[in-house]
Each structure stands twice: as C-alpha cells, then as structure tokens.
Amino acid sequence: MSWFTPVKHPDEQYFIFGKGGGEKLARELSTRLLGQIPLVMEIGEGSDKGLNIYNQNNTSIIDSFEKIVGRIIEIIEMRI
C-alpha cells in the first residue's frame, strides 16, 4: 500500500509506510514499478465481506488497479 487517504478528505495523503520505497526497490532491482495502490479502509472492509473493488464504487482504487493491469499488458506485448 502506498498511502492512506481519508474518505472525508480525498485530497490528503498520509504515507504511513513511508514514501518512495517502491520506486527505490524497483531501481535496486532494475525493474519497473507497476503502480501504487492507496490504502482505503472501506475497500478492506468490503474485501472482508467478499466484495471486489468493482462492487465498492471507489474510482481511485479501480483506476490504480487498471493502470497496473495496463502496464502489465504493455510489458507482455513488448515480449511477444
């Protein structure tokens, strides 16, 4: 998880696990960072109930996962 954003304050980001670790690790391993996923309490609660991200109407999470999928597809297409 990359950061926490409270639902009532969607423009705020709190980096509770630190900031930049994913980018640093990608550089150290000479690989691409596929994406960053925000930590959203409601998504975790929904997951506990068996709901996937598309059942929860949170566009920031959906966008994050779809960007990662897009990058994975790009990588696969470059290797074909």
PAMIGU-573581 format. One record per atom (N, C-alpha, C, O, CB): residue number from 1; atom name; x negated, y, z negated. Coordinates in nm, 2 decimals, decimal comma, padded with zeros to 4 digits. Atoms other than C-alpha are relative to their C-alpha. Glycine has a CB too. Layout:
BEGIN
(NUM; CA; (X; Y; Z))
...
//
This chain:
BEGIN
(1; N; (-00,08; -00,12; 00,00))
(1; CA; (00,00; 00,00; 00,00))
(1; C; (-00,09; 00,12; 00,00))
(1; O; (-00,20; 00,13; -00,06))
(1; CB; (00,10; 00,00; -00,12))
(2; N; (00,08; -00,12; -00,02))
(2; CA; (-00,13; 00,34; 00,09))
(2; C; (00,03; 00,11; -00,10))
(2; O; (-00,06; 00,18; -00,15))
(2; CB; (00,01; 00,05; 00,14))
(3; N; (-00,04; -00,11; 00,09))
(3; CA; (00,07; 00,59; -00,12))
(3; C; (00,14; -00,02; -00,05))
(3; O; (00,21; -00,10; 00,01))
(3; CB; (-00,02; 00,14; 00,07))
(4; N; (-00,13; 00,01; 00,06))
(4; CA; (00,38; 00,64; -00,32))
(4; C; (00,07; 00,14; 00,03))
(4; O; (00,01; 00,24; 00,01))
(4; CB; (00,01; -00,03; -00,15))
(5; N; (-00,08; -00,13; -00,02))
(5; CA; (00,65; 00,90; -00,21))
(5; C; (00,13; -00,02; -00,06))
(5; O; (00,21; -00,11; -00,03))
(5; CB; (00,01; 00,02; 00,16))
(6; N; (-00,13; 00,01; 00,06))
(6; CA; (00,94; 00,96; -00,43))
(6; C; (00,12; 00,03; 00,09))
(6; O; (00,10; 00,12; 00,18))
(6; CB; (00,01; 00,09; -00,13))
(7; N; (-00,11; -00,03; -00,09))
(7; CA; (01,28; 00,95; -00,26))
(7; C; (00,05; 00,14; -00,01))
(7; O; (00,08; 00,20; 00,10))
(7; CB; (00,11; -00,10; -00,03))
(8; N; (-00,05; -00,13; 00,01))
(8; CA; (01,38; 01,28; -00,40))
(8; C; (-00,10; 00,11; 00,04))
(8; O; (-00,06; 00,23; 00,05))
(8; CB; (00,04; 00,03; -00,15))
(9; N; (00,11; -00,09; -00,04))
(9; CA; (01,05; 01,44; -00,29))
(9; C; (-00,07; -00,06; 00,12))
(9; O; (-00,19; -00,10; 00,11))
(9; CB; (-00,10; 00,04; -00,11))
(10; N; (00,06; 00,07; -00,11))
(10; CA; (00,99; 01,30; 00,06))
(10; C; (-00,13; 00,06; 00,06))
(10; O; (-00,20; -00,01; 00,14))
(10; CB; (00,10; -00,01; 00,11))
(11; N; (00,12; -00,06; -00,05))
(11; CA; (00,71; 01,54; 00,14))
(11; C; (-00,12; -00,02; -00,09))
(11; O; (-00,23; 00,03; -00,06))
(11; CB; (00,02; 00,15; 00,02))
(12; N; (00,11; 00,02; 00,10))
(12; CA; (00,50; 01,44; -00,16))
(12; C; (-00,06; -00,14; 00,02))
(12; O; (00,01; -00,24; 00,04))
(12; CB; (00,04; 00,02; -00,14))
(13; N; (00,07; 00,13; -00,01))
(13; CA; (00,24; 01,16; -00,15))
(13; C; (-00,09; -00,01; -00,12))
(13; O; (-00,17; 00,08; -00,15))
(13; CB; (-00,08; -00,01; 00,13))
(14; N; (00,08; 00,03; 00,12))
(14; CA; (00,07; 01,01; -00,46))
(14; C; (-00,08; -00,13; 00,04))
(14; O; (-00,03; -00,23; 00,06))
(14; CB; (00,08; -00,02; -00,13))
(15; N; (00,09; 00,11; -00,03))
(15; CA; (-00,23; 00,79; -00,39))
(15; C; (-00,04; -00,07; -00,12))
(15; O; (-00,15; -00,06; -00,18))
(15; CB; (-00,13; 00,05; 00,08))
(16; N; (00,02; 00,07; 00,13))
(16; CA; (-00,20; 00,56; -00,69))
(16; C; (-00,11; -00,11; 00,01))
(16; O; (-00,16; -00,15; -00,10))
(16; CB; (00,13; -00,06; -00,05))
(17; N; (00,11; 00,10; -00,01))
(17; CA; (-00,45; 00,31; -00,55))
(17; C; (-00,13; 00,06; 00,06))
(17; O; (-00,22; -00,01; 00,10))
(17; CB; (00,05; -00,11; 00,09))
(18; N; (00,12; -00,07; -00,06))
(18; CA; (-00,70; 00,57; -00,43))
(18; C; (00,03; 00,04; 00,14))
(18; O; (00,14; 00,00; 00,19))
(18; CB; (-00,12; -00,08; -00,01))
(19; N; (-00,02; -00,05; -00,14))
(19; CA; (-00,73; 00,73; -00,09))
(19; C; (-00,12; -00,03; 00,09))
(19; O; (-00,24; -00,02; 00,04))
(19; CB; (00,03; 00,15; 00,00))
(20; N; (00,10; 00,03; -00,09))
(20; CA; (-00,93; 00,62; 00,21))
(20; C; (-00,07; -00,14; 00,00))
(20; O; (-00,16; -00,16; 00,07))
(20; CB; (-00,11; 00,10; -00,02))
(21; N; (00,06; 00,13; 00,01))
(21; CA; (-01,01; 00,27; 00,11))
(21; C; (00,02; -00,09; 00,12))
(21; O; (-00,07; -00,16; 00,16))
(21; CB; (00,06; -00,08; -00,12))
(22; N; (-00,03; 00,08; -00,13))
(22; CA; (-00,85; 00,11; 00,42))
(22; C; (-00,09; 00,04; 00,11))
(22; O; (-00,15; -00,04; 00,18))
(22; CB; (00,14; 00,01; 00,04))
(23; N; (00,09; -00,05; -00,10))
(23; CA; (-01,05; 00,33; 00,65))
(23; C; (-00,14; -00,04; -00,03))
(23; O; (-00,21; -00,08; 00,07))
(23; CB; (00,01; 00,16; 00,01))
(24; N; (00,14; 00,03; 00,04))
(24; CA; (-01,37; 00,27; 00,46))
(24; C; (-00,03; -00,15; 00,03))
(24; O; (-00,13; -00,19; 00,08))
(24; CB; (-00,03; 00,03; -00,15))
(25; N; (00,02; 00,14; -00,02))
(25; CA; (-01,32; -00,11; 00,47))
(25; C; (00,00; -00,03; 00,15))
(25; O; (-00,08; -00,12; 00,19))
(25; CB; (00,11; -00,08; -00,07))
(26; N; (00,00; 00,02; -00,14))
(26; CA; (-01,24; -00,10; 00,84))
(26; C; (-00,13; 00,04; 00,06))
(26; O; (-00,18; -00,04; 00,15))
(26; CB; (00,12; 00,08; 00,07))
(27; N; (00,13; -00,04; -00,05))
(27; CA; (-01,56; 00,09; 00,91))
(27; C; (-00,11; -00,10; -00,04))
(27; O; (-00,19; -00,14; 00,05))
(27; CB; (-00,04; 00,14; -00,05))
(28; N; (00,11; 00,09; 00,05))
(28; CA; (-01,77; -00,15; 00,70))
(28; C; (00,01; -00,13; 00,07))
(28; O; (-00,09; -00,20; 00,10))
(28; CB; (00,02; -00,03; -00,15))
(29; N; (-00,02; 00,13; -00,07))
(29; CA; (-01,62; -00,45; 00,89))
(29; C; (00,00; 00,02; 00,15))
(29; O; (00,03; -00,08; 00,22))
(29; CB; (00,13; -00,07; -00,05))
(30; N; (00,00; -00,03; -00,15))
(30; CA; (-01,64; -00,28; 01,23))
(30; C; (00,13; -00,05; 00,06))
(30; O; (00,12; -00,11; 00,17))
(30; CB; (-00,12; -00,06; 00,07))
(31; N; (-00,13; 00,03; -00,05))
(31; CA; (-01,27; -00,32; 01,29))
(31; C; (00,09; 00,12; 00,00))
(31; O; (00,05; 00,22; -00,06))
(31; CB; (00,06; -00,12; -00,08))
(32; N; (-00,10; -00,11; 00,00))
(32; CA; (-00,96; -00,11; 01,34))
(32; C; (00,09; -00,01; -00,12))
(32; O; (00,12; -00,12; -00,16))
(32; CB; (00,08; 00,00; 00,13))
(33; N; (-00,11; -00,01; 00,10))
(33; CA; (-00,73; 00,00; 01,07))
(33; C; (00,13; -00,01; 00,07))
(33; O; (00,16; 00,08; 00,15))
(33; CB; (-00,01; 00,13; -00,09))
(34; N; (-00,13; 00,01; -00,07))
(34; CA; (-00,39; -00,12; 01,19))
(34; C; (00,10; 00,10; -00,04))
(34; O; (00,18; 00,14; 00,04))
(34; CB; (00,05; -00,14; -00,01))
(35; N; (-00,10; -00,09; 00,04))
(35; CA; (-00,19; 00,11; 00,98))
(35; C; (00,00; 00,01; -00,15))
(35; O; (-00,08; -00,05; -00,22))
(35; CB; (00,14; -00,04; 00,04))
(36; N; (-00,02; -00,02; 00,14))
(36; CA; (-00,09; 00,23; 00,64))
(36; C; (00,15; 00,00; -00,04))
(36; O; (00,23; 00,06; 00,03))
(36; CB; (-00,06; 00,14; -00,05))
(37; N; (-00,14; 00,02; 00,04))
(37; CA; (00,23; 00,14; 00,46))
(37; C; (00,02; 00,07; -00,14))
(37; O; (-00,05; 00,04; -00,23))
(37; CB; (00,04; -00,15; -00,01))
(38; N; (-00,03; -00,06; 00,13))
(38; CA; (00,38; 00,36; 00,19))
(38; C; (00,07; -00,09; -00,10))
(38; O; (00,14; -00,18; -00,06))
(38; CB; (00,09; 00,13; 00,03))
(39; N; (-00,07; 00,08; 00,11))
(39; CA; (00,49; 00,21; -00,14))
(39; C; (00,13; 00,07; -00,03))
(39; O; (00,13; 00,19; -00,08))
(39; CB; (-00,10; -00,01; -00,13))
(40; N; (-00,13; -00,06; 00,02))
(40; CA; (00,86; 00,27; -00,17))
(40; C; (00,08; -00,10; -00,09))
(40; O; (00,10; -00,21; -00,06))
(40; CB; (00,08; 00,02; 00,14))
(41; N; (-00,07; 00,08; 00,10))
(41; CA; (01,04; 00,14; -00,48))
(41; C; (00,12; -00,07; 00,05))
(41; O; (00,14; -00,19; 00,02))
(41; CB; (00,03; 00,08; -00,12))
(42; N; (-00,13; 00,06; -00,05))
(42; CA; (01,37; 00,08; -00,30))
(42; C; (-00,03; -00,11; 00,09))
(42; O; (00,05; -00,21; 00,10))
(42; CB; (00,08; 00,11; 00,07))
(43; N; (00,04; 00,11; -00,09))
(43; CA; (01,20; -00,14; -00,04))
(43; C; (-00,03; -00,12; -00,08))
(43; O; (00,01; -00,23; -00,05))
(43; CB; (-00,11; 00,04; 00,09))
(44; N; (00,04; 00,12; 00,09))
(44; CA; (01,05; -00,36; -00,32))
(44; C; (00,13; -00,06; -00,06))
(44; O; (00,14; -00,18; -00,07))
(44; CB; (-00,09; 00,05; -00,10))
(45; N; (-00,12; 00,05; 00,06))
(45; CA; (01,39; -00,38; -00,49))
(45; C; (00,09; -00,07; 00,10))
(45; O; (00,14; -00,18; 00,07))
(45; CB; (00,08; 00,12; -00,06))
(46; N; (-00,07; 00,07; -00,10))
(46; CA; (01,56; -00,47; -00,17))
(46; C; (-00,06; -00,13; 00,04))
(46; O; (00,01; -00,23; 00,07))
(46; CB; (00,01; 00,09; 00,13))
(47; N; (00,07; 00,12; -00,03))
(47; CA; (01,30; -00,73; -00,09))
(47; C; (00,03; -00,11; -00,10))
(47; O; (00,04; -00,22; -00,07))
(47; CB; (-00,15; 00,02; 00,01))
(48; N; (-00,04; 00,10; 00,11))
(48; CA; (01,37; -00,89; -00,43))
(48; C; (00,14; -00,06; 00,02))
(48; O; (00,16; -00,17; -00,03))
(48; CB; (-00,01; 00,07; -00,13))
(49; N; (-00,14; 00,05; -00,03))
(49; CA; (01,73; -00,92; -00,31))
(49; C; (00,01; -00,07; 00,13))
(49; O; (00,12; -00,11; 00,17))
(49; CB; (00,10; 00,12; -00,01))
(50; N; (00,00; 00,07; -00,13))
(50; CA; (01,63; -01,08; 00,02))
(50; C; (00,02; 00,09; 00,12))
(50; O; (00,05; 00,04; 00,23))
(50; CB; (00,10; -00,11; -00,01))
(51; N; (-00,03; -00,09; -00,11))
(51; CA; (01,68; -00,77; 00,23))
(51; C; (-00,13; 00,03; 00,07))
(51; O; (-00,24; 00,05; 00,01))
(51; CB; (00,06; 00,13; -00,05))
(52; N; (00,12; -00,04; -00,07))
(52; CA; (01,43; -00,69; 00,51))
(52; C; (00,00; 00,15; 00,02))
(52; O; (00,10; 00,22; -00,02))
(52; CB; (-00,01; -00,07; 00,13))
(53; N; (00,01; -00,14; -00,02))
(53; CA; (01,32; -00,34; 00,60))
(53; C; (00,11; 00,06; 00,08))
(53; O; (00,15; 00,18; 00,06))
(53; CB; (-00,14; 00,04; 00,05))
(54; N; (-00,10; -00,06; -00,09))
(54; CA; (01,58; -00,30; 00,87))
(54; C; (00,14; 00,01; -00,07))
(54; O; (00,22; 00,07; -00,02))
(54; CB; (00,01; -00,09; 00,12))
(55; N; (-00,13; 00,00; 00,07))
(55; CA; (01,86; -00,36; 00,62))
(55; C; (00,00; 00,12; -00,10))
(55; O; (00,10; 00,14; -00,17))
(55; CB; (00,02; -00,13; -00,08))
(56; N; (00,01; -00,10; 00,11))
(56; CA; (01,74; -00,07; 00,40))
(56; C; (00,00; 00,15; 00,04))
(56; O; (-00,01; 00,24; -00,04))
(56; CB; (-00,12; -00,03; -00,08))
(57; N; (-00,01; -00,14; -00,05))
(57; CA; (01,76; 00,24; 00,62))
(57; C; (-00,11; 00,09; -00,04))
(57; O; (-00,08; 00,21; -00,07))
(57; CB; (00,14; 00,05; -00,04))
(58; N; (00,11; -00,09; 00,03))
(58; CA; (01,42; 00,38; 00,54))
(58; C; (-00,09; 00,01; 00,12))
(58; O; (-00,17; -00,08; 00,15))
(58; CB; (-00,08; -00,06; -00,12))
(59; N; (00,07; -00,01; -00,13))
(59; CA; (01,28; 00,51; 00,86))
(59; C; (-00,15; 00,01; -00,01))
(59; O; (-00,22; -00,03; 00,08))
(59; CB; (00,05; 00,13; 00,07))
(60; N; (00,15; -00,01; 00,02))
(60; CA; (00,93; 00,59; 00,72))
(60; C; (-00,06; -00,14; -00,01))
(60; O; (-00,17; -00,16; 00,05))
(60; CB; (-00,03; 00,08; -00,12))
(61; N; (00,05; 00,14; 00,00))
(61; CA; (00,88; 00,22; 00,64))
(61; C; (00,01; -00,07; 00,13))
(61; O; (-00,09; -00,13; 00,18))
(61; CB; (00,07; -00,08; -00,11))
(62; N; (-00,02; 00,06; -00,13))
(62; CA; (01,02; 00,10; 00,96))
(62; C; (-00,10; 00,05; 00,10))
(62; O; (-00,16; -00,02; 00,18))
(62; CB; (00,15; 00,02; 00,06))
(63; N; (00,10; -00,06; -00,09))
(63; CA; (00,80; 00,34; 01,16))
(63; C; (-00,14; -00,05; -00,03))
(63; O; (-00,21; -00,08; 00,06))
(63; CB; (00,00; 00,16; -00,02))
(64; N; (00,14; 00,05; 00,04))
(64; CA; (00,49; 00,23; 00,96))
(64; C; (-00,02; -00,14; 00,06))
(64; O; (-00,12; -00,17; 00,12))
(64; CB; (-00,01; 00,00; -00,15))
(65; N; (00,02; 00,14; -00,05))
(65; CA; (00,55; -00,14; 01,04))
(65; C; (00,00; -00,01; 00,15))
(65; O; (-00,07; -00,08; 00,21))
(65; CB; (00,11; -00,09; -00,05))
(66; N; (00,00; 00,00; -00,14))
(66; CA; (00,64; -00,07; 01,40))
(66; C; (-00,12; 00,05; 00,07))
(66; O; (-00,17; 00,01; 00,17))
(66; CB; (00,12; 00,08; 00,05))
(67; N; (00,13; -00,05; -00,05))
(67; CA; (00,32; 00,13; 01,45))
(67; C; (-00,10; -00,11; 00,00))
(67; O; (-00,18; -00,13; 00,09))
(67; CB; (-00,04; 00,12; -00,07))
(68; N; (00,10; 00,11; 00,01))
(68; CA; (00,12; -00,17; 01,32))
(68; C; (00,03; -00,10; 00,10))
(68; O; (-00,07; -00,15; 00,17))
(68; CB; (00,01; -00,06; -00,14))
(69; N; (-00,04; 00,10; -00,10))
(69; CA; (00,31; -00,41; 01,55))
(69; C; (-00,05; 00,05; 00,14))
(69; O; (-00,11; -00,02; 00,21))
(69; CB; (00,15; -00,02; 00,00))
(70; N; (00,04; -00,06; -00,13))
(70; CA; (00,24; -00,17; 01,84))
(70; C; (-00,16; -00,01; 00,02))
(70; O; (-00,20; -00,05; 00,13))
(70; CB; (00,04; 00,14; 00,01))
(71; N; (00,15; 00,01; -00,01))
(71; CA; (-00,14; -00,17; 01,76))
(71; C; (-00,04; -00,14; 00,02))
(71; O; (-00,13; -00,17; 00,09))
(71; CB; (-00,06; 00,06; -00,13))
(72; N; (00,03; 00,14; -00,02))
(72; CA; (-00,14; -00,55; 01,73))
(72; C; (00,02; -00,04; 00,15))
(72; O; (-00,06; -00,11; 00,21))
(72; CB; (00,08; -00,09; -00,09))
(73; N; (-00,03; 00,03; -00,14))
(73; CA; (00,02; -00,58; 02,07))
(73; C; (-00,10; 00,06; 00,10))
(73; O; (-00,15; -00,01; 00,19))
(73; CB; (00,14; 00,06; 00,04))
(74; N; (00,10; -00,06; -00,08))
(74; CA; (-00,23; -00,33; 02,22))
(74; C; (-00,13; -00,09; 00,00))
(74; O; (-00,19; -00,11; 00,10))
(74; CB; (-00,03; 00,14; -00,05))
(75; N; (00,12; 00,08; 00,01))
(75; CA; (-00,52; -00,55; 02,09))
(75; C; (00,01; -00,13; 00,07))
(75; O; (-00,08; -00,17; 00,14))
(75; CB; (-00,03; -00,02; -00,15))
(76; N; (-00,02; 00,13; -00,07))
(76; CA; (-00,37; -00,87; 02,22))
(76; C; (00,00; 00,02; 00,15))
(76; O; (-00,06; -00,05; 00,22))
(76; CB; (00,14; -00,06; -00,04))
(77; N; (00,00; -00,03; -00,14))
(77; CA; (-00,31; -00,71; 02,56))
(77; C; (-00,13; 00,02; 00,06))
(77; O; (-00,16; -00,01; 00,17))
(77; CB; (00,10; 00,11; 00,04))
(78; N; (00,14; -00,03; -00,05))
(78; CA; (-00,67; -00,59; 02,59))
(78; C; (-00,08; -00,13; 00,01))
(78; O; (-00,17; -00,14; 00,09))
(78; CB; (-00,07; 00,09; -00,10))
(79; N; (00,08; 00,13; 00,00))
(79; CA; (-00,79; -00,95; 02,53))
(79; C; (00,06; -00,10; 00,10))
(79; O; (-00,01; -00,20; 00,13))
(79; CB; (00,01; -00,07; -00,14))
(80; N; (-00,06; 00,09; -00,10))
(80; CA; (-00,56; -01,11; 02,79))
(80; C; (-00,06; 00,03; 00,14))
(80; O; (-00,02; -00,04; 00,23))
(80; CB; (00,15; 00,01; 00,00))
//
